[in-house]
Amino acid sequence: MARPKSKSELLDLGKANFEKLKGFIEKMDALEQNKDFPPGTMNRNIRDVLMHLHHWHLMMMDWYRKGSAGEKPEMPAKGYTWKTTPDLNRWILENYQQVSLEGAKKHLNTSYYQVREIIDSHSDEELFEKKRYKWTGTTSMGAYFISATSSHYDWAFKLIRKAKK
């Protein structure tokens, strides 16, 4: 499916990519799910990838809450710029090492539904009109949701599939 241009497309593609990712993981036995990836990736296993997705959901919800309250959210996160996103992603990786794979699945599932609720509460215009909100700058709120959901799930699926070949 092409990049979403409506709420229904965003919700549908997000769900499809999320279910594809979950289904791919669940087809593996427990040993394979917990096995480390070959060297060369920052995220070393499925847990790391799922917690990465979860944390980006949390950041998206924080941007949304602050932006909706008329504040300027620190994006992507306090102390980081879009240029230093790799450093942020390393921080995310290090921050969740104590979480189990099962815990990561639960965290991601919870934040997935929270993000979907936010998307579902808006109209097509609210999601996809550029420059509508001060906090989204020249882009649309939907573009941020695409990055945090459907596109990110596709990235995760491809990363895990490649690592498991």
DATAMO-V168036 format. One record per residue. N is the residue number from 0. RES is the residue in one small letter. SS is DSSP state (h for helix, s for strand, l for the rest). OMEGA is omega as a letter, one per 30 degrees, with the letter a starting at -180 (none if undefined). Layout:
n = {N,N}
res = {RES,RES}
ss = {SS,SS}
omega = {OMEGA,OMEGA}
This chain:
n = {0,1,2,3,4,5,6,7,8,9,10,11,12,13,14,15,16,17,18,19,20,21,22,23,24,25,26,27,28,29,30,31,32,33,34,35,36,37,38,39,40,41,42,43,44,45,46,47,48,49,50,51,52,53,54,55,56,57,58,59,60,61,62,63,64,65,66,67,68,69,70,71,72,73,74,75,76,77,78,79,80,81,82,83,84,85,86,87,88,89,90,91,92,93,94,95,96,97,98,99,100,101,102,103,104,105,106,107,108,109,110,111,112,113,114,115,116,117,118,119,120,121,122,123,124,125,126,127,128,129,130,131,132,133,134,135,136,137,138,139,140,141,142,143,144,145,146,147,148,149,150,151,152,153,154,155,156,157,158,159,160,161,162,163,164}
res = {m,a,r,p,k,s,k,s,e,l,l,d,l,g,k,a,n,f,e,k,l,k,g,f,i,e,k,m,d,a,l,e,q,n,k,d,f,p,p,g,t,m,n,r,n,i,r,d,v,l,m,h,l,h,h,w,h,l,m,m,m,d,w,y,r,k,g,s,a,g,e,k,p,e,m,p,a,k,g,y,t,w,k,t,t,p,d,l,n,r,w,i,l,e,n,y,q,q,v,s,l,e,g,a,k,k,h,l,n,t,s,y,y,q,v,r,e,i,i,d,s,h,s,d,e,e,l,f,e,k,k,r,y,k,w,t,g,t,t,s,m,g,a,y,f,i,s,a,t,s,s,h,y,d,w,a,f,k,l,i,r,k,a,k,k}
ss = {l,l,l,l,l,l,h,h,h,h,h,h,h,h,h,h,h,h,h,h,h,h,h,h,h,h,l,l,l,h,h,h,h,h,l,l,l,l,l,l,l,l,l,l,l,h,h,h,h,h,h,h,h,h,h,h,h,h,h,h,h,h,h,h,h,h,h,h,l,l,l,l,l,l,l,l,l,l,l,l,l,h,h,h,h,h,h,h,h,h,h,h,h,h,h,l,l,l,l,l,h,h,h,h,h,h,h,h,h,h,h,h,h,h,h,h,h,h,h,h,l,l,l,h,h,h,h,h,l,l,l,l,l,h,h,h,l,l,l,l,h,h,h,h,h,h,h,h,l,h,h,h,h,h,h,h,h,h,h,h,h,h,h,h,l}
omega = {l,l,a,l,l,l,a,l,l,l,a,a,l,l,a,a,l,l,l,l,a,a,l,a,a,l,l,l,a,a,a,l,a,a,l,l,l,l,l,l,l,l,a,a,a,l,a,a,a,l,l,l,a,a,l,l,a,l,l,a,l,l,a,a,a,l,l,l,l,l,l,a,l,a,g,l,a,l,a,l,l,l,a,l,l,l,l,a,l,l,l,l,a,a,a,a,a,a,l,l,l,l,l,l,a,l,a,a,l,a,l,a,l,l,l,l,l,l,a,a,a,l,l,a,a,a,a,l,l,l,a,a,a,a,l,l,a,a,l,l,l,l,l,l,l,a,a,a,a,a,a,l,l,l,a,l,a,l,a,l,l,a,a,l,none}
